[in-house]
């Protein structure tokens, strides 16, 4: 299949459909943070459900299936209690070359600002429900990793995670995107910073890769960015391209955003289609302030 190219901004919102609605139409209630796979004609979508702060935050991760990529039926639901977590954020759903399924889950350590990433693995999606979690990105007393993007390049695994510094308890929303590699997708070696915010720019406070398209020297990524702490949870989307050994953000303002204030559009993921083009999934702000999970097919 042909590697997807960056999406056309004018069509990204206008032609999209709602795949998953939030359970409650008010700010802080979200359905989003998608991670998608298309395997033998069936769509699989992992996503996070959230309630407002004080009412549960990221209370569950759902994996659902669909024949058309729009109408999804839940296959399994994992509560935050399953991981001993205070909240869950973006999962990463992976179908390995050997045909196994992996779900990387972002978990908040109760009573702290710390995050880690746990892994479930099974022979089927349904089998993930009984799989034993194992921590693959533990973080540390000074750094909190979460929201992984995982890719296989034919020779090794790559992972990009948002990493939050914990040195200032009042500023743990700051983030950079860090790159790691692995021979097996379980044991990871950090390779350095893939992207940091631009001082004084719309993404100055933090950047988080949402999708990476491996395409040789034309490799590119979409990322979530925010200028200030006040924009936490309402990030907009930027474009970055591989430039030599690292990624460089495209100049200018956000590449994609919701038309509804405060314009959040984040966690975009893409799957190439066998006949050309690609299907996109993303989380975005609605007129009522809640977040919905949207999807759109765009041509090559």
Secondary structure, 3 states (H helix, E strand, C coil): CCCCCCCCHHHHCCCCEEEECCCCCCCCCEEEEEEEEEECCEEEEEEEEECCCCCCCEEEEEEEEECCCCCCEEEEEEEHHHHCEEEECCCEEEECCCCCEEEEEEEEECCCCCEEEEEEEECCCHHHHHCCCEEEECCCCCEEEEEEEEEECCCCEEEEEEEEECCCCCCCCCEEEEEEEECCCCCCEEEEEEECCCCCCCCCCEEEEEEEECCHHHCEEEEEEECCHHHCCCCEEEEEEEECCEEEECCCCCCECCCCCCCCEEEEEEEECCCCCEEEEEEEECCCCCEEEEEEEECC
